[in-house]
């Protein structure tokens, strides 16, 4: 895949889980240190990017499950893969739930199930075409959503009434709690390991992970400031969807902002469909490799993946259940899958002296 396709495909594979709620999460746990918590999680993401890219550079000819097999052996790799699958299916299911709930607020007469099934089936169709097709679509959708998001949030920020942003560290413990609960923003970053054999094509490829986290960090900070400039510092803590509430307030303020809100919803829908497509492909491919099947057999496993995602999303009864799963399940899982496992692989590769297989 080309540089733009790889970077776009990977960058669209995380953030949706907490995009609509993360300003509230930051303020709830970090309080006046929410900005430092945001900067802290971006710093943690750079460490995470280093681990993923280091592994990819060492083993550029294999990806995903096969990397773990080469480093740990098939038995341990299978156990790790079996842990990955339900964790990531829950992650995608919660993303779908949050987005369907957000859409229902704009179309209250439409059942949440309709939104859920519509964009999951669209995502399934996208995943069916394979990683090359997803890469081509991502190279169009991601730049549009990125520019649209940044432009919209900057316009919203300019129209905001609040300008007070604490810049001093009040409590290191609060800052750490904020970082701890914000890392699930990056769940899905492991797609870089899945894409490894598809994109190792130039010297520039060693910077892909870092470029992606920098882009994500800029997008998060812009959205964060957009919410705070309109709701103030403490209000997001008491809202389930601070981003949605911000758009709801601005919807009444004039032609320009009203149209910006519509644009954000359209771009967010395209982003979420592509995001879900990527993960349907990833999980179906991972299941195929765990069972010893070639990657090309992912299509028949995608049916199972879609059914589980829809079932999990429908099992979430309300926003309180979704936030409980986020805080008590996905927060520890994110630290394990995004930092723990990659750094363990790095350590094992150093111990076993696994060298570069190609340059």
Buried (B, 14 or more C-beta within 10 A) or exposed (E): BEBBBBBBBBBBBBBBBBBBBBBBBBBBBBBBBBBBBBBBBBEBBBBBBBBBBBBBBBBBEBBBBBBBBBBBEBEEBBEBBEBBBEBBBBBBBBBBBBBBBBBBEBEEEEEBEEBBBBBBBBBBEBBBBBBEBBBBBBBBBBBEBBEBBBBBBEBBBEBBEBEEEEEEEEBEEBBBBBBBBBBBBBBBBBBBBBBBBBBBEEEEBBBBBBBBBBBBBBBBBBBBBBBBBBBBBEBBBEBBBBBBBBBEBBBEEEEEBBEBBEBBBEBBBBBBBBBBBBBBBBBBBBBBBBEEBEBEBBBEBBEEBBEBBBEBBBEBEEBEEBBEBBBEBBBBBBBEBBBBBBBBBBEBBEEEEBEEEEE
